[in-house]
């Protein structure tokens, strides 16, 4: 097994391939490493540039079409064979010279994940920095995973943690949260950041709204993944009780001779009763799905750090 796998996901980055591979080679002269490039359906000469290198430490995973960054990162991690895995942007903005320092921290201090925190970030203030600051603050406050820079791709993990995170959809933004859910120990360290030299940024303001949507999913994962009935059942019971109380009130009015047909309150009572039953049903189905998820894959709802067998003395 190699010491380190460097996973680089690219989409239309043909001009950045050769300089980045050279930077990685220069930064890791004393480390047994491999480079795993994942091409996410590039339409330029990115694949041609990678293949032309004929680098003995390089593996290329080529997608048939563009699947998105999370899928590309998942494929890179799946094909990585190193004891540690580091994620690196393919646009030359991350600096490979930070990797040895991050690897030393993980090895000597025992961290499962070392996250990069961009010092003097070289991006547009209005369209990149401000949305990033807002998103980072929202994620920190709601998930209680205190990472200052969620958007920095440069992160180093133990192989076990990286391969257990389950990246899909657009969850690459929440990698520290996923690592925390797996019981990983996390630290952060300042890393260098460079302005983009070649190519165009693939990010825009639109991703801020995606972050908010995915944040709701992460909150569910963090608080209710193993007990969804506590979320759906609790609100289902509250709403159902409200519906029952209103229905009882309307029944009393009817007995007293009042005409309740067509009143908005009657419609509300019916809707609350139906919604309460539906939420409780969703909670029960979610519990069944979670049991199926764990039992069918022989997963456990816990993570063991270590087991001490001290034995007995005779």
C-alpha positions, -999 to +999 in steps of 0.1 A: +000+000+000+013+034-009+016+061+018-005+088+000-031+091-028-036+125-043-071+127-058-076+155-084-110+160-101-111+181-132-135+194-158-120+213-188-087+221-171-064+212-200-039+240-194-035+232-157-027+195-160+011+195-166+019+223-142-001+207-114+015+172-119+049+189-118+040+207-086+028+175-070+060+157-080+082+186-066+062+187-033+064+149-026+099+137-033+103+116-002+067+102+000+055+071-017+025+085-035+001+081-064-020+106-084-056+097-092-071+121-118-108+119-123-120+136-155-156+146-151-167+146-187-144+173-200-151+186-236-116+200-242-082+183-244-080+176-206-079+138-211-054+140-239-031+161-217-033+136-188-026+106-211+003+124-228+022+127-195+027+089-193+034+094-156+043+062-138+025+072-106-007+085-123-040+068-128-068+084-149-105+077-142-125+090-171-163+096-168-186+091-198-203+124-190-203+152-165-217+138-131-206+166-108-179+171-082-192+148-055-194+119-079-159+126-092-145+128-057-162+096-048-147+078-078-113+091-070-115+080-034-128+045-045-098+041-068-072+054-043-050+028-027-030+050-003-029+048+035-039+085+034-060+103+008-057+140+000-082+159-022-067+187-044-083+212-068-072+209-104-070+246-111-036+254-094-053+274-067-044+248-040-006+244-034+007+208-032+036+220-010+011+221+019+005+184+017+036+171+036+028+194+065-008+181+066+004+145+063+028+150+092+000+164+114-023+134+106+005+109+114+021+125+145-011+140+161-035+112+152-061+132+132-085+114+109-089+145+088-068+176+083-088+204+065-072+232+047-082+268+055-073+292+028-050+321+039-054+353+019-080+337-004-074+348-040-110+350-053-135+377-062-149+394-031-185+399-041-193+367-060-170+343-042-159+354-007-191+369+006-213+339-004-187+316+010-185+335+043-223+333+046-225+296+037-196+287+061-213+306+090-246+288+083-231+254+082-210+260+114-240+272+134-264+245+123-242+215+123-218+225+152-188+213+131-165+242+136-146+244+104-139+279+091-135+271+054-158+244+041-151+254+005-114+246+005-110+214-015-075+207+000-082+181+027-063+150+039-080+119+054-071+085+066-082+060+039-108+043+062-125+076+069-125+088+033-140+056+020-167+055+046-181+090+040-206+081+012-202+111-012-231+116-036-254+143-049-238+177-040-225+167-006-188+175-013-195+209+004-202+191+036-173+167+038-163+178+073-199+171+085-198+137+068-165+130+085-179+140+118-209+117+113-184+088+108-168+097+141-136+112+126-114+135+145-109+168+126-085+197+127-078+226+104-047+243+093-039+274+072-028+266+036-017+287+007-041+299-020-033+312-055-053+331-081-065+311-110-041+314-140-057+293-167-093+284-175-125+297-160-141+291-126-170+266-125-187+282-095-213+309-094-239+326-071-264+298-079-245+273-057-255+294-026-291+282-029-279+246-034-259+249-002-291+259+017-310+229+003-282+205+010-278+219+045-314+208+054-304+172+043-272+174+064-292+185+095-314+155+091-284+132+087-267+147+118-297+147+141-321+121+129-303+097+106-306+068+131-339+079+146-361+095+119-392+087+140-381+113+165-385+140+138-415+129+118-433+112+147-429+141+171-443+167+146-469+141+134-482+136+170-483+174+176-502+181+144-525+151+149-534+162+184-541+197+171-564+183+145-582+161+171-587+190+194-602+211+166-624+183+155-637+178+191-644+215+194-664+214+161-682+183+173-693+202+204-705+231+183-725+207+161-741+191+191-751+225+203-769+231+171-743+253+152-738+249+115-701+240+111-702+229+074-681+250+051-662+268+079-624+273+074-619+258+108-634+225+097-611+224+067-581+231+089-591+204+114-594+178+085-560+189+070-542+187+104-556+153+111-545+139+077-511+156+079-505+142+114-513+106+102-490+111+071-461+123+092-464+095+116-466+070+087-435+086+071-416+082+104-425+045+106-414+039+070-382+058+076-374+037+106-380+006+084-357+019+057-330+027+082-331-008+097-330-022+061-300+001+053-280-011+083-289-047+083-287-054+046-252-039+044-242-053+078-235-018+089-235-007+126-250+025+140-218+031+159-181+036+152-155+020+175-123+040+180-103+011+195-107-020+217-084-026+246-079-062+256-059-061+288-064-098+296-061-113+330-031-119+351-026-154+366 
